[in-house]
């Protein structure tokens, strides 16, 4: 998202928080377009990934965002972090539902792990992955946010750094450390 777009989203968020209903009408197209672009780039090139539609993921995140009070979001970075968390939870919930007996029992789809591009082996327990991310968040919240923004939103290191307000080198170090940390937890 460009700096001008970030400022625009932040401005509309502030006006919406102050009770201006027209601001929400202006905000939604900005957020929708960005989330749709991010979701599409995340899913592009994932062969056999028919269980997750870009539009469905974006609409689910938007509905969850709109269900929250407007005052919850202070700026664009806060909104993107909330969207990253919601996308992560949506993907984990879908994976858990697919594993239930009603939806195929213990069958785990390989394309889900490929979509995440995590350093995880085939057959990884996605509930374990979610638990590892929760533990990472308790250990280092910023590293967990870097993982969420990279994996579940699809932002590059530069965009992650801008969103979190940190140096690009710091975002890169967090990314490398988080990958190693998750790989160690998932291999155990």
Secondary structure, DSSP 4 states (H G I P E B T S, - for coil): --HHHHHHHHHHHHHHHTT-HHHHHHHHHHHHHHHHHHHHHHHTT-TT-TT--HHHHHHHHHHHHHHS-GGG--SHHHHHHHHHHHHHHHHHHHHHHHHSGGGTTT---HHHHHHHT-S--TT--HHHHHHHHHHHHHH-HHHHHHHIIIIII---HHHHHHHHT--HHHHHHHHHHHHHHHHHHHH-
